[in-house]
Amino acid sequence: MSEQDEAARLLGLDENELLGELGAILSGQPTRDGTDPNARENGRNWFVVNKAQLRRLVCGNPAAVGLKADTGGVALLAGMLGELLGVHAAFVAAAYLLKQGLHHLCPDES
């Protein structure tokens, strides 16, 4: 699956599904079948624990200004998050952040 296809697939998921997928990836669960009841909470906790690092990587980064929740935006943001996550997890986290809106992560930026 290409990066564009993966980004499009992820954008088709809702925020809870994205949190579950991220949690499953981070726990090493080999499938994304949703059977791990803690996956969503694990994904949510990852964002809480890593909020400062996410802000450092994204907020104030000129490349992040005006990113949209589209396949190009997900790919670009995933590249920024590569310092924190592997490729697949970075794509999931990027899709989640863009679906939420970066203003939630970077409230001081317009």
C-alpha positions as semicolon CSV with decimal commas, in nm:
position;residue;x (nm);y (nm);z (nm)
1;M;0,000;0,000;0,000
2;S;0,138;0,341;-0,095
3;E;0,172;0,627;0,154
4;Q;-0,116;0,806;-0,020
5;D;-0,337;0,497;0,006
6;E;-0,249;0,451;0,372
7;A;-0,318;0,819;0,446
8;A;-0,655;0,794;0,269
9;R;-0,744;0,479;0,466
10;L;-0,654;0,646;0,794
11;L;-0,854;0,958;0,711
12;G;-1,156;0,731;0,669
13;L;-1,133;0,625;1,033
14;D;-1,284;0,822;1,319
15;E;-1,071;0,957;1,604
16;N;-1,146;0,663;1,835
17;E;-1,049;0,415;1,565
18;L;-0,724;0,604;1,509
19;L;-0,647;0,598;1,882
20;G;-0,716;0,224;1,886
21;E;-0,494;0,161;1,588
22;L;-0,211;0,367;1,738
23;G;-0,246;0,186;2,071
24;A;-0,239;-0,151;1,896
25;I;0,075;-0,056;1,701
26;L;0,251;0,072;2,012
27;S;0,164;-0,242;2,208
28;G;0,306;-0,462;1,934
29;Q;-0,032;-0,617;1,857
30;P;0,020;-0,770;1,511
31;T;-0,332;-0,701;1,384
32;R;-0,568;-0,407;1,377
33;D;-0,878;-0,612;1,446
34;G;-0,983;-0,406;1,746
35;T;-0,969;-0,696;1,990
36;D;-0,744;-0,518;2,242
37;P;-0,985;-0,341;2,477
38;N;-0,706;-0,115;2,603
39;A;-0,574;-0,006;2,264
40;R;-0,775;0,317;2,244
41;E;-0,673;0,420;2,595
42;N;-0,310;0,332;2,519
43;G;-0,324;0,554;2,211
44;R;-0,483;0,839;2,406
45;N;-0,220;0,804;2,682
46;W;0,059;0,819;2,423
47;F;-0,062;1,162;2,312
48;V;-0,081;1,285;2,673
49;V;0,268;1,160;2,760
50;N;0,424;1,293;2,439
51;K;0,240;1,626;2,413
52;A;0,550;1,838;2,484
53;Q;0,756;1,652;2,222
54;L;0,472;1,676;1,969
55;R;0,451;2,050;2,028
56;R;0,829;2,083;1,986
57;L;0,817;1,899;1,653
58;V;0,502;2,061;1,511
59;C;0,417;2,395;1,668
60;G;0,614;2,676;1,510
61;N;0,735;2,451;1,229
62;P;0,672;2,647;0,908
63;A;0,597;2,323;0,722
64;A;0,303;2,259;0,958
65;V;0,133;2,591;0,890
66;G;-0,190;2,539;0,703
67;L;-0,174;2,160;0,688
68;K;-0,509;2,012;0,596
69;A;-0,661;1,677;0,687
70;D;-0,585;1,530;0,347
71;T;-0,342;1,268;0,221
72;G;-0,066;1,522;0,157
73;G;-0,105;1,675;0,501
74;V;-0,091;1,334;0,669
75;A;0,226;1,239;0,479
76;L;0,398;1,568;0,559
77;L;0,304;1,561;0,928
78;A;0,402;1,193;0,954
79;G;0,747;1,290;0,833
80;M;0,773;1,543;1,116
81;L;0,666;1,280;1,370
82;G;0,920;1,027;1,249
83;E;1,153;1,131;1,532
84;L;0,903;0,989;1,782
85;L;0,744;0,699;1,598
86;G;0,793;0,439;1,331
87;V;0,646;0,510;0,989
88;H;0,307;0,343;1,033
89;A;0,248;0,484;1,381
90;A;0,355;0,830;1,259
91;F;0,092;0,815;0,985
92;V;-0,177;0,717;1,236
93;A;-0,073;0,994;1,478
94;A;-0,062;1,248;1,194
95;A;-0,411;1,154;1,076
96;Y;-0,542;1,183;1,432
97;L;-0,384;1,524;1,490
98;L;-0,508;1,661;1,159
99;K;-0,861;1,528;1,210
100;Q;-0,865;1,694;1,553
101;G;-0,712;2,010;1,415
102;L;-0,359;2,126;1,491
103;H;-0,504;2,419;1,685
104;H;-0,569;2,169;1,968
105;L;-0,197;2,087;1,981
106;C;-0,075;2,439;1,907
107;P;-0,340;2,672;2,056
108;D;-0,116;2,978;2,047
109;E;-0,077;2,966;1,670
110;S;-0,330;3,100;1,426
